[in-house]
Amino acid sequence: MNALERVRREVRRVDSWRSVRQLLPASVRYCEDRLVAKGFLPGQRQFRKFVVVSRARTGSNLLISLLNSHPRVDARGELFRRMNGQSVESRLDQVFRRRPRRIEAVGFKIFYYHPLDDHHSQVWDRLCGMDDLYVLHLKRRNVLRTLTSRKLAGSTDVWLDRGRGGSASKKPTVQFSAQGLEAAFEQNEAWEAACDERFRNHEMMKIYYEDLVNSRDVLEHTAHFLGVRPHAMSTALRQQNPEQLAALISNFDELRLHFQGSRWATFFDER
């Protein structure tokens, strides 16, 4: 066996162990939940309820993954992405049911435009009416990064990077029209403002993706906000598009010139 093959085997072995290690906590949680549901373990509802409000490609998977690495937090995914004919109450009962005694915070994420299949749903009215609901409003300072990431994921169908290696392929570039970006920037501002207004009477913490990846202090503050003791949080997820935007957007220079002097000009300055 040559040296290169030994390295490849070692990488596969380490990656396999990481995968198992990441699955173990989820498996334990699932078993605990089943035992509580069937009455074999004592359960309780004295946990803090929370919701992560955001949009796609703003770091919601990263935040949920980090929160789930905390032993006293249970964070679920897009609970209201599609209703599929189910009621709001049945979904809420599903996530806020009796939990193991060690769980002190339970929540899920929802995007500004959910549910996708029922624009007349009472989801948002119901959430706003929950006085005991804590809100984590997740944003990204550079909205152009969000839009670029969304377009790249749509073209490659790669939505998560768990750092498992594999063959590298040349990443495609994307292109935007100036008018399309203006509309997208304005829509994002409207969504964020609507969220702040909806939950103005709730306990709310604003989190920025850039702080989430660059400073662990935000995780300690998040733990306090959720009423749990700070604990080391980790994730296997990696940033998918660390390159400069100029390398990802084919008409970057043209767009930067167009938006020069606008309130969105900083999106194009990554020095």
N, C-alpha and C positions, 0 to 999 in steps of 0.2 A: 504494500500500500504506500503510495507516494505521499509527500507532505501535504499537498493540496487536498487530497481525499481525506486525510486525517482531520484537517481543519474543517472540511465540510461536514464530516460526521459529528465532530464536536459541536458545531453550530446547531445541527439538527437535534442533538441530545439536549443541549441547553434550552433550545426553543421548546422542545417537547415538555421539559420540566416546567418551564414558565407557563405553558398552556395548562398543565395539570394543576399547578399552584393557583392559577387564576380561576379554575373551575371549582376547586374545593370549597371556597366560601359560598359560592352560589348554590352548590349542592347542599351544603349544610343549612343554608337559609330555607331552601325549598323543603327539606325534610322537616325542619322545625315548624314551618308554616303548616304543613300537612298534619303534623302531630297535634298542633294547637287546634286546627279546624276540626279534627276528629275527637277532641277532648282528651287526648292522651298526655298533653302538656298544658300547664296553666297558661292562660293568655290574658291580655289586658289591652285597653284602649287609651291609656294615659300617656300618649305620645304626642309630640308636637307635629301638627299637620303643616305641610309646606308644598308649594308649587314653584317650579322653575319656569318662568315665562320668557320666551325668546323667539328666535327664528332659526331656520336651518342654516348650517355652516357658521355658527357663531360660538361654537365650543360647548354645546349642550351635552354631546356624548362624553366629552372630556369631563365636564363637571359631574355628570351622573356617575361616571366611572370612579372618579375620585371620592365622591360621597359614599358610594357602595363599599369602598375599602375601609370605611369607618365601621367598627363592629356594632355600633349602636344606631346606625342609620340604614334605612331601607328606601332607596330611591328608584323609582320605576321610570319607564320610558314614556312614549307618546300615548298616554291613556285615551285621549280624545281625538286621535288623528282621523279616525273614521268611526262613526257610530254604528253602522251596519244594523240599523233598526233597534238598537238597544237604548234603554233609558239612561239619562244622566245619573240618576240615583243608583242604578245597578252598578255602574262603573265606579262610582264613589264608594259604594259599599264594598266593592271588590278590593280596592286599594286601602281603605281605612277600616278594614275588618280587624278582629282581635289578632294581636301579634304576640310573639314571645316576649317575656318580661324584660329581656335585655334591650329590646328596641325602644329608643326614646324619640326618634324622629322618623316620620313616614311621609313620602311625597312622590311627585311625578313631574314630568315636564309637559308643557303644552306650547305650541307655537301660536303667534298672533292670529293666524288665519285658520286655525282648527275650529271645528271639524271640517274636513274637506268635502264630506258628502251630505252635509246638512247645515246650510247657512242660516237656517231659522232655529237652530238648536238653542236651548236654554242653558247651555254649558256655562257661558260667561256670566250670566245673571246668577246662576247658582253659586259659582265660585266667589263672586263679589259679595254674595249674601252670607258667606261663611266668615263670621267675625273672628274665629280662631285660626284662620288660615294665614300662614306666614308666606311672604312672596319674595322670591329671589329673581330679580329682573336682570337677566344676563344679556349684555350688549357687547358690541365690538366697536372700538373707536374708529378703526379704518373700515368703513362699510364697503369700500372697493375690494378689500380683501375677501369679505363675505361673498360678494357677487362673483368674484373671480373663482373662488373655491367652489361655489355652487355650479358654475358653468363647467368647470373642469371635471367635477364629479359626475355631472350629467353626461359628458362626452366619453369619459373613461369607465363609468359605472363602478368606480372605486370610491366608497364612501367612508371607509375607516382604514387607518394604518396602525396595525398592532405591532409593528416592528419585528416581523418574522423573517425579514430578509426576502430572498428570492431574486429572480433575474430582473435586473434594472432595465427599463425601457425608456426611450426618449419621451419626455412628457410633451403633450401637445400644447399649443398656445390657443388663446381665445381672443375674440375681437368684440368690441362694443361700439355702438353708435353713441354719440354725445347725447342725443335726445333720449335714448333709452336709459342711459345712466342717470340723467337728470330726473326722469320719472321714478327710477328705482331709488335714488337718494331721497326724494321727497316722500315716497311711500314708506321707506324705513323710518323717517322722522315721524310720520303720522302714526305708524304702528307703536313706536316707542312712547309718544305722547299719550296715545289712547290707553296704553297699559298703565302709565303713571296716574292718569285720571281715574281709571276704573278702580284701582286699588289705593286711592289716596287716603282712605281711612284704615288701611291695613298696615301692619308692621311690614316694612319693605326694606330690602337690602339690594343695592345695585352692584353688580359684579361686571367687570370688563374682562373680556377674553385675554387681552394683553397682560393684565395683572395676574390672571390665573396661571399663565405659563411662565411668567417672569418673577413672580414673588409668592412664596409660600405663606406669607403673612395673611393673604386673603383667605386661605383655607382655615387658619386659626380664627379669624373673624367670623367666617361662615359657621364654624362649629359653635361658637358662642351664640350666634343668631338663632341656630336651630336648637339651642338648649342642651347641647352635649359637650362633654369635655373634649378639648383639643386632642387629636390623635394623629399619628403619622398617616398620611393618605398618599396613595400611589396609584399609578395606572400604567397599563401596557400600551396605551394609545400614544401615537406620535403625531406631530404636526405634519400634515400632508404636503403643504406647499410652502416650504421655507424660502424659496427663491425670491429674489427681488421681483416686484410686479412688472418691471420693464422686461423681464425674461419670460413672463407668463402671458402678457397682453401684447399682441402683435402690433397694434396701433397705439401703444402707450404714449409716445411722444406727441402724437396728434391730439390725444385726449388731454394730456397735461397742459398743452398750450390752450386748449379750449376752456378749461376750467381755471386757468390762472386768474387770480383775483376774486374768485367766487368763494363762498363759505365752505366749499368742498375741496379747495385747492390742496389742503394738507394731506388728503388721501393719496396724492401723487408724490409726496415728498417723504422718502424713506431713508434719508441720510442719518 
